[in-house]
Amino acid sequence: MRPKTHEYDTELHVDGQVLVLDGISYRGRTVLREGPDQFQPLERWAKGVAEAVGEPVTWRASDRGELAARGTVRPGEVTQNRRAL
């Protein structure tokens, strides 16, 4: 059986604003597999960007205009696998 997926509007924010680097806006649509770790790819994306810019980065996922999930990662912070908890 194929895993179910869902498409979200996604963004990365720094200081409350959508991040724009070298003219690229970190906003778009992302298809994620449903399940307990479905937002982990966004967390990893934000972590990589936080390391690159040296500032905390907040990721957001919205569904039909409603916030579905969000989180903030900081450079140098170790991300934990939620399954390990």
N, C-alpha and C positions, 0 to 999 in steps of 0.2 A: 504494500500500500504506500502511496506517495504521501509525504508529509504535507499538511495544509500550510498555505502561505497567506500572507496578508500584506497589502501595500499601504505604506504610511508616507505622509509628508514629513520630511526630516530636515533638521537644521542643527548647525553648530553655532553657539553664541560665545562671545567674549565680552565681558562688561555689559551684558544685557543687549548687545547688538549682534545681528547675524554676521559671522566672520567673513571677511573678504580679504583674500591674499592675492596679490599680483593680478587683480581684476577678476578673480574667481570667487563667486559667492558660494559658500558652503551651505547650500539649501537645495533640496530636490525631493525625489520620491525614491523610496527604498522598499524592496520586497523582502520580507523576513519570514522565516519559518515559525509557525506558531509553536509555543511550548514554554517551559520554564526559563529558558535562556534566550528567548527570542530577541531581546534587545541588546544582548552581549556584543554583536557586531558593531552597533552604534557606540557602545562604551569603548571598544577597542579603537574605533575610528577617532573618537574624541581624544583618547589617550595619546595616540600618535601625533595628533595635531597639537595637543598641549605640550608635548615634549619639544616639538618643532618651534612653537611660538614662545615657550617659557612662561605661560600663564594658564590659569585654570580655564577649562573649556566646558561648557554645558551643552549636552546633546538633548534634543527634543524630538519626539515622535507624536504626530497628530493624526487623527482619523476623522475625516469629515469635519474639520474645524475644532474638534475636541481633543484636548491633550490626552494622549494614551499613556505616555511615560516620559520621564526625563531623569537626568543624572548629571553630576558634575565630577570631573576628574582633574587632578592637579599634576603638574610635571613632577616626576620622581616618585609619585605614589604608586605602590604596588596594587594592581588590580587582582581581586580574588575571584576565583571560579565559584559561582554561587552553588554549584553542585557539591563542592567540597565542604560547605558549611553545615 
